[in-house]
Amino acid sequence: MKLLEDYGVGIAGLFFGILQTVGIMWIYGMKNFCDDVEFMLERRVGIFWKLTWSFITPAMLFVSTPNHVVHCY
């Protein structure tokens, strides 16, 4: 496990997660994304998932990235 912590993805994974979340939710649009998920699953997306995808996940990534940088470097 120490090998993955030292030489793993680390900050690059967090940065990619932030870019992916911002790109999908704020550039492509939450409405378009939810319409695509509804088309694939044939059911509406609940408010929990909309809030999680658009606000909670980016906030958690933005908070955890500086924490990771401080503890690793």
N, C-alpha and C positions, 0 to 999 in steps of 0.2 A: 504494500500500500504506500509506503514511503516513496517508492520509485515513481508512482503516478503523481504524488503530490509535488515532487521535485521536478520531474521532466514531463508532466502531463500538459494538457491544454491550458489550464489555469485561466489567466486573464484574457486570453484570446477567446475562450469559450464564453465568458461573460460578455465580452465586447460584441461577439457575434450574436449572442442572444438579444442584446439590446438593439442592435441594428435590425435584426429580423423582426422583432416585435414592433418596433417603430415603423419599419417599412410596411409591414402587413396591415397594422391597425390604423396608422395615421396617414400613410401615403396611398395605399390601395383602398383603404376605407373599411371601417367596421361594418357598414351596411353591405358592401359588396362581399366581404368575407363571410358574414352571416348568411347572406343569400346563397353563397356557394356551399356552405356547410348544410344549409337547409335542403338544397338540391341533392346533395350526396346522401343525407340521412333520411330525407323525406319527413322531417319534423322540425318545428321551430326551435331556435336557439334561445335558451332561457336568459333572464337578466343576470344571473350569477356568472355565466360564461362571458357575457358581454363586458361586465365590469372587470372580471378577472383578466381577460385578454387585453383590454384597453387601458386599464389603470393600475391594477394590483401587481401584475407581473412586471411591467416596466419599472414601477416604483421599487419593488423588491430587488430587481437587477441593479438599479442605480444606487441603492443603499448597500448592497453586498459587494459591489465592485471596489469602492474605496476601502472597505473593510478588508477585502482580500489583498489589496495592494499594500496596506499598512502591515498586515501580519506576515506577508511573504517576502517583502523587500525591506 
